[in-house]
Amino acid sequence: MSGLGIGVGHMKSGERALLHVSWELGYGKEGSFSFPNVPPSADLIYEVELIGFDDAKEGKARSDMTVEERIEAADRRKLEGNDYFKEKKFEEAMQQYEMAVAYMGDDFMFQLFGKYRDMALAVKNPCHLNMAACLIKQKRFDEAIAQCSIVLSEDETNVKALFRRGKARAELGQTESAREDFLKAKKHSPEDKEIMRELRSLAEQDKAMYQKQRELYKGLFGPRPQPKPKAKNFAVLFWQWLVSLVRYLARMFTRKND
């Protein structure tokens, strides 16, 4: 659960807290029909007590680490997450990425400036992007959008964040928002074939939808009626009959004289 992981990452050892997790970072728009049963688009409240951190791998508590040590520890967690991702163990990968991000909570990032902030973001942003990739694989598209948006709040031109958010939005049927993300990504990476492929896919979907709507309206209103021939004016018909009669009588008179 990415929202819960982020919340716990901001807690101190021994702290108790009520964590409010919005639906985007919880079970998403679909909810959960297994255990735990969560309705669609439901916010969650967790009562959490943090007993302590597993700092055994790092050798010391994170509160005792220097800035460089925390960034290095986060980077190690990120690399472990990448290994799990390659093995398609997406839940395990998510856990490692969440632990990496926990080393760089808001309180920590707020204190960083210049090169140290750049160093931290160089680890933190890829973790959010990798979490988004895991969530897309798991079809948790709302959560993927939230992770990409975190990156875009720091770097609005990040091509990977725009592309993955566009993919998640496209999967949710948010066609115009997806197209907007893909076009922004294309602006900064015009030769990217994957971006072009997604834009073509959206164009094909638009075309198919147009044809479907056209057939639907055609079925509702039926074929266009053919225009009926206009009725001729009675006076015109009378004069046509009279001219024909005169011609007939003239021919009869000519034959009689012959």
Contacts in CASP RR format, 6 or more apart in sequence:
PFRMAT RR
TARGET T0000
AUTHOR 0000-0000-0000
METHOD contacts of the structure
MODEL  1
MSGLGIGVGHMKSGERALLHVSWELGYGKEGSFSFPNVPPSADLIYEVEL
IGFDDAKEGKARSDMTVEERIEAADRRKLEGNDYFKEKKFEEAMQQYEMA
VAYMGDDFMFQLFGKYRDMALAVKNPCHLNMAACLIKQKRFDEAIAQCSI
VLSEDETNVKALFRRGKARAELGQTESAREDFLKAKKHSPEDKEIMRELR
SLAEQDKAMYQKQRELYKGLFGPRPQPKPKAKNFAVLFWQWLVSLVRYLA
RMFTRKND
1 21 0 8 1.000
1 25 0 8 1.000
1 26 0 8 1.000
2 25 0 8 1.000
2 26 0 8 1.000
2 94 0 8 1.000
2 98 0 8 1.000
2 131 0 8 1.000
2 135 0 8 1.000
2 143 0 8 1.000
2 146 0 8 1.000
2 147 0 8 1.000
3 19 0 8 1.000
3 21 0 8 1.000
3 25 0 8 1.000
3 26 0 8 1.000
4 19 0 8 1.000
4 21 0 8 1.000
4 26 0 8 1.000
4 44 0 8 1.000
4 46 0 8 1.000
4 48 0 8 1.000
5 98 0 8 1.000
5 102 0 8 1.000
6 25 0 8 1.000
6 98 0 8 1.000
6 101 0 8 1.000
6 102 0 8 1.000
7 19 0 8 1.000
7 21 0 8 1.000
8 19 0 8 1.000
8 48 0 8 1.000
8 50 0 8 1.000
8 102 0 8 1.000
9 101 0 8 1.000
9 102 0 8 1.000
9 105 0 8 1.000
10 102 0 8 1.000
10 105 0 8 1.000
10 106 0 8 1.000
10 107 0 8 1.000
11 17 0 8 1.000
11 48 0 8 1.000
11 50 0 8 1.000
12 50 0 8 1.000
12 63 0 8 1.000
13 50 0 8 1.000
13 51 0 8 1.000
13 52 0 8 1.000
13 53 0 8 1.000
13 61 0 8 1.000
14 49 0 8 1.000
14 50 0 8 1.000
14 51 0 8 1.000
14 52 0 8 1.000
15 49 0 8 1.000
15 50 0 8 1.000
16 47 0 8 1.000
16 48 0 8 1.000
16 49 0 8 1.000
16 50 0 8 1.000
17 47 0 8 1.000
17 48 0 8 1.000
17 50 0 8 1.000
18 45 0 8 1.000
18 46 0 8 1.000
18 47 0 8 1.000
18 48 0 8 1.000
19 45 0 8 1.000
19 46 0 8 1.000
19 48 0 8 1.000
20 43 0 8 1.000
20 44 0 8 1.000
20 45 0 8 1.000
21 43 0 8 1.000
21 44 0 8 1.000
21 45 0 8 1.000
21 46 0 8 1.000
22 43 0 8 1.000
23 29 0 8 1.000
23 31 0 8 1.000
23 41 0 8 1.000
23 42 0 8 1.000
23 43 0 8 1.000
23 44 0 8 1.000
23 142 0 8 1.000
24 142 0 8 1.000
24 143 0 8 1.000
24 145 0 8 1.000
24 146 0 8 1.000
25 143 0 8 1.000
25 146 0 8 1.000
26 38 0 8 1.000
26 44 0 8 1.000
26 143 0 8 1.000
27 38 0 8 1.000
27 42 0 8 1.000
27 44 0 8 1.000
27 140 0 8 1.000
28 40 0 8 1.000
28 41 0 8 1.000
28 140 0 8 1.000
28 142 0 8 1.000
28 143 0 8 1.000
29 40 0 8 1.000
29 41 0 8 1.000
29 141 0 8 1.000
29 142 0 8 1.000
29 172 0 8 1.000
30 40 0 8 1.000
31 38 0 8 1.000
31 39 0 8 1.000
31 40 0 8 1.000
31 41 0 8 1.000
31 42 0 8 1.000
32 38 0 8 1.000
38 44 0 8 1.000
53 61 0 8 1.000
53 62 0 8 1.000
55 61 0 8 1.000
55 62 0 8 1.000
57 73 0 8 1.000
57 76 0 8 1.000
58 65 0 8 1.000
58 69 0 8 1.000
58 73 0 8 1.000
58 76 0 8 1.000
60 69 0 8 1.000
62 70 0 8 1.000
62 73 0 8 1.000
62 103 0 8 1.000
65 73 0 8 1.000
67 112 0 8 1.000
67 116 0 8 1.000
67 120 0 8 1.000
68 119 0 8 1.000
70 103 0 8 1.000
70 104 0 8 1.000
70 108 0 8 1.000
71 103 0 8 1.000
71 104 0 8 1.000
71 116 0 8 1.000
71 119 0 8 1.000
71 120 0 8 1.000
71 123 0 8 1.000
73 103 0 8 1.000
74 100 0 8 1.000
74 101 0 8 1.000
74 103 0 8 1.000
74 104 0 8 1.000
74 120 0 8 1.000
74 123 0 8 1.000
74 124 0 8 1.000
74 127 0 8 1.000
75 100 0 8 1.000
75 123 0 8 1.000
77 96 0 8 1.000
77 97 0 8 1.000
77 99 0 8 1.000
77 100 0 8 1.000
77 103 0 8 1.000
78 96 0 8 1.000
78 97 0 8 1.000
78 100 0 8 1.000
78 123 0 8 1.000
78 126 0 8 1.000
78 127 0 8 1.000
78 130 0 8 1.000
80 96 0 8 1.000
81 92 0 8 1.000
81 93 0 8 1.000
81 96 0 8 1.000
81 97 0 8 1.000
81 100 0 8 1.000
81 130 0 8 1.000
82 93 0 8 1.000
82 130 0 8 1.000
84 90 0 8 1.000
84 92 0 8 1.000
84 93 0 8 1.000
84 96 0 8 1.000
85 93 0 8 1.000
85 130 0 8 1.000
85 133 0 8 1.000
85 134 0 8 1.000
88 137 0 8 1.000
90 134 0 8 1.000
90 137 0 8 1.000
90 138 0 8 1.000
91 134 0 8 1.000
93 130 0 8 1.000
93 134 0 8 1.000
94 131 0 8 1.000
94 134 0 8 1.000
94 135 0 8 1.000
97 127 0 8 1.000
97 128 0 8 1.000
97 130 0 8 1.000
97 131 0 8 1.000
97 134 0 8 1.000
98 131 0 8 1.000
100 123 0 8 1.000
100 124 0 8 1.000
100 127 0 8 1.000
101 124 0 8 1.000
101 127 0 8 1.000
101 128 0 8 1.000
104 120 0 8 1.000
104 123 0 8 1.000
104 124 0 8 1.000
108 120 0 8 1.000
109 117 0 8 1.000
109 120 0 8 1.000
109 124 0 8 1.000
112 120 0 8 1.000
121 154 0 8 1.000
121 155 0 8 1.000
125 151 0 8 1.000
125 154 0 8 1.000
125 155 0 8 1.000
125 158 0 8 1.000
125 161 0 8 1.000
128 147 0 8 1.000
128 148 0 8 1.000
128 150 0 8 1.000
128 151 0 8 1.000
128 161 0 8 1.000
129 147 0 8 1.000
129 148 0 8 1.000
129 151 0 8 1.000
129 158 0 8 1.000
129 160 0 8 1.000
129 161 0 8 1.000
129 164 0 8 1.000
131 144 0 8 1.000
131 147 0 8 1.000
132 144 0 8 1.000
132 145 0 8 1.000
132 147 0 8 1.000
132 148 0 8 1.000
132 161 0 8 1.000
132 164 0 8 1.000
132 165 0 8 1.000
132 168 0 8 1.000
133 144 0 8 1.000
133 164 0 8 1.000
135 141 0 8 1.000
135 143 0 8 1.000
135 144 0 8 1.000
135 147 0 8 1.000
135 168 0 8 1.000
136 144 0 8 1.000
136 164 0 8 1.000
136 167 0 8 1.000
136 168 0 8 1.000
136 171 0 8 1.000
139 171 0 8 1.000
141 168 0 8 1.000
141 169 0 8 1.000
141 171 0 8 1.000
141 172 0 8 1.000
142 168 0 8 1.000
142 172 0 8 1.000
144 164 0 8 1.000
144 165 0 8 1.000
144 167 0 8 1.000
144 168 0 8 1.000
145 165 0 8 1.000
145 168 0 8 1.000
145 169 0 8 1.000
148 161 0 8 1.000
148 162 0 8 1.000
148 164 0 8 1.000
148 165 0 8 1.000
148 166 0 8 1.000
148 168 0 8 1.000
149 161 0 8 1.000
149 165 0 8 1.000
151 158 0 8 1.000
151 160 0 8 1.000
151 161 0 8 1.000
152 158 0 8 1.000
152 161 0 8 1.000
152 162 0 8 1.000
152 165 0 8 1.000
155 161 0 8 1.000
157 184 0 8 1.000
157 188 0 8 1.000
159 185 0 8 1.000
159 188 0 8 1.000
159 189 0 8 1.000
159 192 0 8 1.000
159 195 0 8 1.000
162 181 0 8 1.000
162 182 0 8 1.000
162 184 0 8 1.000
162 185 0 8 1.000
162 188 0 8 1.000
163 181 0 8 1.000
163 182 0 8 1.000
163 185 0 8 1.000
163 192 0 8 1.000
163 194 0 8 1.000
163 195 0 8 1.000
163 198 0 8 1.000
165 181 0 8 1.000
166 177 0 8 1.000
166 178 0 8 1.000
166 181 0 8 1.000
166 182 0 8 1.000
166 185 0 8 1.000
166 198 0 8 1.000
167 178 0 8 1.000
167 198 0 8 1.000
169 175 0 8 1.000
169 177 0 8 1.000
169 178 0 8 1.000
169 181 0 8 1.000
170 178 0 8 1.000
170 198 0 8 1.000
170 201 0 8 1.000
170 202 0 8 1.000
175 202 0 8 1.000
175 205 0 8 1.000
175 206 0 8 1.000
178 198 0 8 1.000
178 202 0 8 1.000
179 199 0 8 1.000
179 202 0 8 1.000
182 195 0 8 1.000
182 198 0 8 1.000
182 199 0 8 1.000
182 202 0 8 1.000
183 199 0 8 1.000
185 192 0 8 1.000
185 195 0 8 1.000
186 192 0 8 1.000
186 195 0 8 1.000
186 196 0 8 1.000
186 199 0 8 1.000
189 195 0 8 1.000
END
